[in-house]
């Protein structure tokens, strides 16, 4: 069976006020053509279709248009929610998308309750994103009493996957769809740091060897994270943010999957969407080097070494519309902070732990850290 694995569309994404939806919609149009050209028989969409719970009608139309195209090609699809998606929203859309032969899971379901499905002759375990708080609820379904669960996130995910894959047999094609962080994976830029830390990382050994292929979403860099079974992140469709991952591979995965043998995996690294690039320039060399920024065809971020002012920032924005962000850095800032960071990229769990260590002289106990993470998820992270 020929499978196309995609994830992390992030329709509705705003980057410094610029809507990336038209670029992502164009990528989905190309993806539909690829499905036809490559004779794809099943499409796996592994979470974060949307960038937030509430998105524009244009973003929704782009997603619906892709599934309509799959329906016209008579290609079924499996879809799970990511941490950016509205779980309830995808569940509500499930009956509609089923008309396009899409099987959708917004909420986690266990074996026998819809967590494992059979589509196009294959068996698939579907694992939408699980926060720590919701993992406790899932353990309650497994054990009958969630208050007793005191294990780690890795252990909890392992138990859920074991439940979802208990009926996997070597003579059939077995797939896992998951939206999670695998230990050792490399970020691609634009991920929400809180959900990619060690407390949310699971071991590659979590996936049973009876799996024919493990399709993952959540990390935006295309990469293999396990050989046996073969487990891959497809990467995001477009480059979503400035940062170290500016040259990271991304795109989709095409896998030829058969029962009982290793799949033939073809990573497709496509440069969909406008490129993003960070230019680091000394302030006294700005005028001389602005031409290289002007000639750049994508969106740019300027990091200017020196003490700037609002008037200069406004002049740059006025002269160079492709510049979305201007940041000034002085030697004093570098010396005091060690590095300059974007607050949106902070690992708040680690930051709180460091704060507790500095103010009390002792590392916080695990119970306190779990309480902090739960409070953070409930107030800032999880979509309603």
Order of alpha helices (4+ residues) and beta strands (2+ residues): beta-beta-beta-alpha-beta-alpha-beta-alpha-beta-beta-beta-alpha-alpha-beta-beta-beta-beta-beta-beta-beta-beta-beta-alpha-beta-alpha-beta-alpha-alpha-alpha
